[in-house]
Amino acid sequence: MDAKELLMTAARTLAVYVLILVVVRALGKRTVGNFSAFDLLVALMLGELVDEMIYGDVRFIQGTVAVVTVGAIAYADSWLSYWDHGMEAVLEGKPTMVIKKGEFHRPGMRQERMNEKDVLAALRIHGVRDMREVEYALVEHDGTVSVVHYDWAEPPTRADVDKEMAKERRKVIGDTEEPPPAKRTLTARALDMQPGELR
């Protein structure tokens, strides 16, 4: 390799770096943070395109068009998910139940290819010592496990034991302990499930 070729590789690398930086910044933190299947696919595709561009296997303008196209697809996906017309379930997936009413939910475990030890480890991460305290545990679309305790197994909050904190809580949420339907995190709509699946 001569010096000119090395300089061209360095220049391509710099140009691709700037291009990818602009695309990633335009897409937001979602591309860098919690990887869903779609996000991982975008990252892999961008990685491959960058490799081809840096080593000159494709013309720079072709690579730029491909990178911008992948960025546009990711951006469109995020907007379709935001509008919640069912595309998120198709592109990102739906939560999968692995604990239901304090028992292993075998269909969900099979779907996620999780054994009992995997589920118990995920519960331990959430500080759960007895899985009978867990009403539901779900594998979210980004691979994390969320845990919903039975009401009786919830740890007390400061508002439960301190009168001043109880007053503050009432100011924020009102006199009702039950959240309104739009604020509930464990509804069939919030989980992209059929209403009967939570029973």
Phi, psi and omega in degrees: 000135177265172185297325181296317178297318179295320178295322178296319178297317178296318180295317177298317180300315179297315181297317179293321178301312180298316180299311181295321178301316179297316181295315181295319178295324179292327180282339178092183184292339183305326181290332185262328188283239184290112182280120167266178180300318181293318179298319179296319178300316179299315181298317179295318180296316179297320178300316180293318179297318179299317179302313180297322181288318183296317183272005173075019179289335175230157178292148185303318182295323177295315179297320179298315178299318180295317180296315179296322178297314178299318177298318179295322178296315179296319179296315179298321178299317181295323178290320178297321177294320180298318181286346174057055175257025179092352181289330179299319179297324180286313186274322186257334183100173180241156176299146180240126181284130177241344171229132178224118179056043175079007180235155175298137176256093189301319179301318179292320178298318179296317180299320181270359182054049178248134174266179182300320180297321178298316181294316180296323177297318178296323178293320179298323178302328179271007178079017180275125179262335183225115185292349176291345176281349187263120176284313178215144168230133185231141171271115182284170184295342178266005176095351178281156178254127175253146185236132175243115179281156167298153180304319183290343181262358179290137176291150179291151176255171178300327180291340178283335186242347183243121184298322179295318178293326177297320177297317178299317179299316180297325177298321184278313187252353181088192184276347182273138177277332183277125180290152176295157184309321182291341183259357182281136179266347183244065174238160179302320180296315181295333182260004183055043179240166173283146183307324181287344183291338182272354181274000000 
